[in-house]
Amino acid sequence: MSDTLAAPASHAIEVKHSRFLAQATSVESPAQALAFLEDIARTPATHHCWAWRIGGDYRSSDDGEPAGTAGRPILAAIDGQGFDRVMVVVTRWYGGINLGAGGLVRAYGGAAAECLRTAPRLPLVDWRELDIHAGFEDTGAVHAALDALGAQRLAEAFDADGLRLRVRLPAERVDALAVRLRDATRNRARIGDNG
């Protein structure tokens, strides 16, 4: 399981008179990542290099720096720190001294890695929604099982057959809920999965 950012983060470094400012934020879509870039790119600077990762999708840009010296090291920092759903932009203000390819890789990757290393983390949770059907006599046991596993009640209603619930909980707790409901209701409660 990976993390995303709990809040935007930034980190600045200076390398041979060039200033580098890494800025990172959590994103849910490529459009959101590019909107973050667009906002930052309004600041006059020599380069705005960037990378984002959202699940299996990712993109990066060297923004005019030599190929592979900025975007890929920023993406490597995102992956190396175990982040997902994150956009990092590293802005460079050129200081008059060429850093060379290795120096650029270290500066861009280092600024991004340090920004993410010190950033507040938020674990990404894979949520599942379930429908639960139980008889009137099992209402208390079902509620106790849900509370014990931290399930969120999204909808609750009663019909002629008993209780109807829609709940949300982390995917890793679904099996434990099924066992708890089976044991607490003598296998009378039914669970339907809604992804």
C-alpha positions as CSV (number, residue, x, y, z in Angstrom):
1,M,0.0,0.0,0.0
2,S,1.3,3.5,-0.8
3,D,0.7,6.9,0.6
4,T,-0.3,10.2,-0.8
5,L,0.3,13.7,0.7
6,A,-1.8,14.8,3.6
7,A,-1.0,18.4,2.7
8,P,1.0,20.3,0.0
9,A,4.7,20.4,0.7
10,S,7.8,22.3,-0.6
11,H,11.5,22.2,-0.2
12,A,14.2,24.6,-1.6
13,I,17.8,24.0,-2.2
14,E,20.6,26.0,-3.9
15,V,23.3,24.3,-6.1
16,K,26.1,26.4,-7.6
17,H,24.0,29.6,-7.5
18,S,20.9,27.9,-9.1
19,R,17.9,27.8,-6.9
20,F,15.5,24.8,-7.0
21,L,12.1,24.8,-5.4
22,A,10.2,21.5,-5.2
23,Q,6.5,21.8,-4.7
24,A,4.2,18.7,-4.2
25,T,0.5,18.1,-3.8
26,S,-1.9,15.2,-3.9
27,V,-3.9,14.7,-7.1
28,E,-6.7,12.5,-8.2
29,S,-6.4,13.0,-12.0
30,P,-4.0,14.1,-14.7
31,A,-6.1,17.2,-15.2
32,Q,-5.7,18.1,-11.6
33,A,-1.9,17.6,-11.8
34,L,-1.6,19.8,-14.9
35,A,-3.7,22.5,-13.2
36,F,-1.2,22.5,-10.3
37,L,1.6,22.9,-12.9
38,E,-0.2,25.7,-14.7
39,D,-0.6,27.6,-11.4
40,I,3.1,27.2,-10.5
41,A,4.3,28.0,-14.1
42,R,2.9,31.5,-13.7
43,T,6.0,32.2,-11.6
44,P,8.8,33.4,-13.9
45,A,11.7,30.9,-13.8
46,T,14.1,29.2,-16.1
47,H,12.5,25.7,-15.9
48,H,9.4,24.1,-14.3
49,C,10.2,20.4,-14.5
50,W,7.6,17.9,-13.2
51,A,6.3,14.4,-12.7
52,W,3.1,12.8,-11.5
53,R,2.0,9.3,-10.6
54,I,-1.6,8.2,-10.3
55,G,-1.7,4.4,-9.9
56,G,-0.2,2.8,-13.0
57,D,-0.3,6.1,-14.9
58,Y,2.5,8.6,-14.8
59,R,4.1,11.4,-16.9
60,S,7.1,13.6,-16.5
61,S,8.7,16.6,-18.3
62,D,12.3,18.0,-18.4
63,D,10.9,21.4,-19.6
64,G,13.9,22.2,-21.7
65,E,16.6,20.6,-19.5
66,P,18.7,17.9,-21.2
67,A,16.6,14.7,-21.7
68,G,16.3,12.5,-18.6
69,T,17.9,15.0,-16.2
70,A,14.8,16.4,-14.5
71,G,11.4,14.7,-15.1
72,R,12.6,11.1,-14.6
73,P,14.6,11.9,-11.4
74,I,11.5,13.6,-10.0
75,L,9.3,10.5,-10.9
76,A,12.0,8.3,-9.3
77,A,11.7,10.3,-6.1
78,I,8.0,9.9,-6.1
79,D,8.3,6.1,-6.5
80,G,11.3,5.9,-4.2
81,Q,9.4,7.5,-1.4
82,G,6.4,5.2,-1.9
83,F,3.9,7.9,-3.0
84,D,0.9,7.6,-5.3
85,R,-1.6,10.2,-6.5
86,V,1.1,12.9,-6.3
87,M,2.3,15.7,-8.5
88,V,5.8,17.3,-8.0
89,V,7.0,20.4,-9.8
90,V,10.6,21.5,-9.3
91,T,11.2,25.0,-10.4
92,R,14.8,26.2,-11.3
93,W,16.2,29.7,-11.4
94,Y,19.4,29.4,-13.3
95,G,22.4,30.8,-11.4
96,G,25.0,31.1,-14.3
97,I,26.9,27.9,-13.7
98,N,26.2,24.8,-15.7
99,L,25.7,21.7,-13.5
100,G,26.1,19.0,-16.1
101,A,23.8,16.1,-16.6
102,G,24.8,14.4,-13.3
103,G,24.5,17.6,-11.3
104,L,21.0,18.2,-12.8
105,V,19.8,14.7,-12.0
106,R,21.1,15.1,-8.4
107,A,19.6,18.6,-8.0
108,Y,16.1,17.8,-9.4
109,G,15.8,14.3,-7.9
110,G,17.3,15.5,-4.6
111,A,15.0,18.5,-4.2
112,A,11.9,16.3,-5.0
113,A,13.0,13.4,-2.7
114,E,13.7,15.8,0.2
115,C,10.4,17.5,-0.3
116,L,8.5,14.2,-0.2
117,R,10.7,12.8,2.6
118,T,9.6,15.6,4.9
119,A,6.0,15.8,3.7
120,P,3.1,14.7,5.8
121,R,1.9,11.3,4.6
122,L,-1.6,10.0,4.3
123,P,-2.1,6.2,3.7
124,L,-4.2,5.4,0.6
125,V,-7.0,3.1,1.5
126,D,-8.8,0.8,-0.9
127,W,-12.5,1.2,0.1
128,R,-15.3,-1.3,-0.6
129,E,-19.0,-0.8,-0.4
130,L,-21.2,-3.7,0.7
131,D,-25.0,-4.3,1.1
132,I,-25.9,-6.2,4.2
133,H,-29.3,-7.9,4.7
134,A,-30.2,-9.2,8.1
135,G,-33.3,-10.2,10.0
136,F,-34.8,-8.0,12.8
137,E,-33.4,-10.4,15.4
138,D,-29.8,-9.8,14.2
139,T,-29.9,-6.0,14.1
140,G,-27.9,-5.5,17.3
141,A,-25.3,-8.1,16.3
142,V,-24.9,-6.5,12.8
143,H,-24.4,-3.1,14.3
144,A,-21.9,-4.4,16.8
145,A,-19.9,-6.1,14.1
146,L,-19.9,-3.0,11.9
147,D,-18.7,-0.8,14.9
148,A,-16.0,-3.3,15.8
149,L,-14.5,-3.1,12.3
150,G,-14.9,0.7,11.8
151,A,-17.4,0.3,8.9
152,Q,-19.2,3.5,7.9
153,R,-23.0,3.3,7.4
154,L,-24.0,4.9,4.1
155,A,-27.7,3.9,4.2
156,E,-29.9,2.0,6.6
157,A,-33.5,1.0,6.1
158,F,-36.0,-1.7,7.3
159,D,-38.4,-3.7,5.2
160,A,-40.7,-6.7,5.7
161,D,-37.6,-9.0,5.9
162,G,-35.5,-6.9,8.3
163,L,-32.5,-4.7,8.1
164,R,-31.0,-3.4,4.8
165,L,-27.6,-1.6,5.1
166,R,-25.1,-0.1,2.7
167,V,-21.7,0.2,4.4
168,R,-18.2,1.3,3.4
169,L,-15.0,-0.1,4.9
170,P,-11.4,-0.8,4.0
171,A,-11.1,-3.7,1.6
172,E,-8.7,-5.5,3.9
173,R,-11.5,-5.7,6.6
174,V,-14.2,-7.3,4.3
175,D,-13.2,-10.9,5.1
176,A,-13.1,-10.1,8.9
177,L,-16.6,-8.6,8.7
178,A,-18.0,-11.6,6.8
179,V,-16.6,-14.0,9.5
180,R,-17.9,-11.7,12.3
181,L,-21.4,-11.5,10.8
182,R,-21.5,-15.2,10.1
183,D,-20.6,-16.0,13.7
184,A,-22.8,-13.3,15.3
185,T,-25.9,-14.2,13.3
186,R,-25.5,-17.9,12.9
187,N,-24.9,-17.3,9.1
188,R,-28.3,-15.5,8.7
189,A,-26.9,-12.1,7.6
190,R,-26.1,-11.8,3.9
191,I,-23.4,-9.6,2.3
192,G,-23.5,-8.3,-1.3
193,D,-20.4,-6.7,-2.8
194,N,-20.8,-3.4,-4.7
195,G,-17.1,-2.8,-5.5
